[in-house]
Amino acid sequence: MPWKNVTPMEEKHQFITLAQSGRFTISELCESFEISRKTGHKWLNRYAEDGFEGLLDKSRAPKSVPLRTEEHIERLIVSERRKHSTWGGKKIHKILQTQHDIESPPAISTINSILKRNGLVKDRRRRGGVFKVERGSLTEPEHPNHVMAVDFKGWFKTQDGERFDPLTITDLYSRYILKAQGLPQATTRWTQQAFSALFKREGLPEIIRVDNGAPFASVGPGGLSRLSVWWIWLGIEVQFTRPGCPQDNGSHERMHRTMKAECCKPPSKNRRAQQLRIDRWRKEFNQVRPHEALDQRVPAEVYQASSNRMDEQIKPDLYGPGTRTKRVSQSGHISLEGYSCHVGDAFAGAEVSIEEIKTTGIVNIQYANVKLGSFEVAPNARLRATAYDERWDKKTCDPNKENV
């Protein structure tokens, strides 16, 4: 015969029934039921006050919470999160102070707890093996307009089926988004037009950081494209991230993730509506959204336009005195001693420096501080491109070198 299971409530009923019979003392019953005298008297008192319903388990939560967040503040926290789906406790804490004039907002941990309690936070599983990667020779920005990050956020289609390619440009020091514009096509022509308008309005940066994709880079000599050759001609240094390492441009990629979540997913009905949506988001990102890397200041408080204004009429000094140069033809060739060598279509019209080694007949070619490769002065000469990790030189040609 199986043992009979007795629930805690049934035991309480039995205890009360036996206690009311008068046949046992409270001490005897407590010893028999293996409970303390305090618990026994508690059950009897609850039964006297509320009957058998008083024996039900009660909540252990405190009856009053003097430090509970006020209801209207909790509503503000929930409202800000719903308006900005990617904002966490740190940003909302700052917004409560600056936008809602709350002198002592709840702690950041309390705000995060409120978001979680209201189902506004999803737990994310951290990927294993993620660690900080050294950026090698990439320059850390030290002031506004020092390093500019550039990329195309992945294209998508608006609801009417039209392709939308957002070009994004940020100042890495201030995190200020200089441009977020959908171009008709992600080509050199449209991208250069967008940069020309930006440079005329905001001035020139010292360095532009890009990945190794078109239209910023190519598989040609030096990895340069027509666009990056134009940047260098303007006096801007171009730095490429390592292939397959998006973390080298981490803050810009993180901005892309925020942009996608807040104004691109789901897409708008057409290009015009999508661009208006991005423009509103960009203004909020620059002027309202606190940034942790800026001590919760907004990017507009840190950014300022460059004093280096764009003037395409001024020819930049890309080489030191005494450097021998050759102009590349419109077909991408240079001629030397009656022989021709194809340098690359990207350099059409540009001047490259040449250094001829007399003993070997090898000619080294460089554009500004970028090593392009070398060729031998002979019929059907072909340029041997410089290896990827050797294509950049920290300095321009040494004017003290003997050049022929």
PEBEL-V699042 format. One record per residue. SS is DSSP state (2 for helix, 1 for strand, 0 for the rest). Layout:
ss:SS
ss:SS
//
This chain:
ss:0
ss:0
ss:0
ss:0
ss:0
ss:0
ss:0
ss:2
ss:2
ss:2
ss:2
ss:2
ss:2
ss:2
ss:2
ss:2
ss:2
ss:2
ss:2
ss:2
ss:2
ss:0
ss:0
ss:0
ss:0
ss:2
ss:2
ss:2
ss:2
ss:2
ss:2
ss:2
ss:2
ss:0
ss:0
ss:0
ss:2
ss:2
ss:2
ss:2
ss:2
ss:2
ss:2
ss:2
ss:2
ss:2
ss:2
ss:2
ss:2
ss:2
ss:2
ss:2
ss:2
ss:2
ss:2
ss:0
ss:0
ss:0
ss:0
ss:0
ss:0
ss:0
ss:0
ss:0
ss:0
ss:0
ss:0
ss:0
ss:0
ss:0
ss:2
ss:2
ss:2
ss:2
ss:2
ss:2
ss:2
ss:2
ss:2
ss:2
ss:2
ss:2
ss:2
ss:0
ss:0
ss:0
ss:0
ss:0
ss:2
ss:2
ss:2
ss:2
ss:2
ss:2
ss:2
ss:2
ss:2
ss:2
ss:0
ss:0
ss:0
ss:0
ss:0
ss:0
ss:0
ss:0
ss:0
ss:2
ss:2
ss:2
ss:2
ss:2
ss:2
ss:2
ss:2
ss:2
ss:2
ss:0
ss:0
ss:0
ss:0
ss:0
ss:0
ss:0
ss:0
ss:0
ss:0
ss:0
ss:0
ss:0
ss:0
ss:0
ss:0
ss:0
ss:0
ss:0
ss:0
ss:0
ss:0
ss:0
ss:0
ss:0
ss:0
ss:0
ss:0
ss:0
ss:1
ss:1
ss:1
ss:1
ss:1
ss:1
ss:0
ss:0
ss:0
ss:1
ss:1
ss:0
ss:0
ss:0
ss:0
ss:0
ss:1
ss:1
ss:1
ss:1
ss:1
ss:1
ss:1
ss:1
ss:1
ss:0
ss:0
ss:0
ss:0
ss:1
ss:1
ss:1
ss:1
ss:1
ss:1
ss:1
ss:1
ss:0
ss:0
ss:0
ss:0
ss:2
ss:2
ss:2
ss:2
ss:2
ss:2
ss:2
ss:2
ss:2
ss:2
ss:2
ss:2
ss:2
ss:2
ss:2
ss:0
ss:0
ss:0
ss:0
ss:1
ss:1
ss:1
ss:1
ss:0
ss:0
ss:0
ss:0
ss:0
ss:0
ss:1
ss:0
ss:0
ss:0
ss:2
ss:2
ss:2
ss:1
ss:0
ss:2
ss:2
ss:2
ss:2
ss:2
ss:2
ss:2
ss:2
ss:0
ss:0
ss:0
ss:1
ss:1
ss:1
ss:1
ss:0
ss:0
ss:0
ss:0
ss:0
ss:2
ss:2
ss:2
ss:2
ss:2
ss:2
ss:2
ss:2
ss:2
ss:2
ss:2
ss:2
ss:2
ss:2
ss:2
ss:2
ss:2
ss:2
ss:2
ss:0
ss:0
ss:0
ss:0
ss:0
ss:0
ss:2
ss:2
ss:2
ss:2
ss:2
ss:2
ss:2
ss:2
ss:2
ss:2
ss:2
ss:2
ss:2
ss:2
ss:2
ss:2
ss:2
ss:0
ss:0
ss:0
ss:1
ss:2
ss:2
ss:2
ss:0
ss:0
ss:1
ss:0
ss:2
ss:2
ss:2
ss:2
ss:0
ss:0
ss:0
ss:0
ss:0
ss:0
ss:0
ss:0
ss:0
ss:0
ss:0
ss:0
ss:0
ss:0
ss:0
ss:0
ss:0
ss:0
ss:0
ss:0
ss:0
ss:0
ss:1
ss:1
ss:1
ss:0
ss:0
ss:0
ss:0
ss:0
ss:1
ss:1
ss:1
ss:1
ss:0
ss:0
ss:1
ss:1
ss:1
ss:1
ss:0
ss:0
ss:2
ss:2
ss:2
ss:0
ss:0
ss:0
ss:1
ss:1
ss:1
ss:1
ss:1
ss:1
ss:1
ss:0
ss:0
ss:0
ss:0
ss:1
ss:1
ss:1
ss:1
ss:1
ss:1
ss:0
ss:0
ss:1
ss:1
ss:1
ss:1
ss:1
ss:1
ss:1
ss:0
ss:0
ss:0
ss:0
ss:1
ss:0
ss:0
ss:1
ss:1
ss:0
ss:0
ss:2
ss:2
ss:2
ss:0
ss:1
ss:0
ss:0
ss:0
ss:0
ss:0
ss:0
ss:0
ss:0
ss:0
ss:0
ss:0
ss:0
//
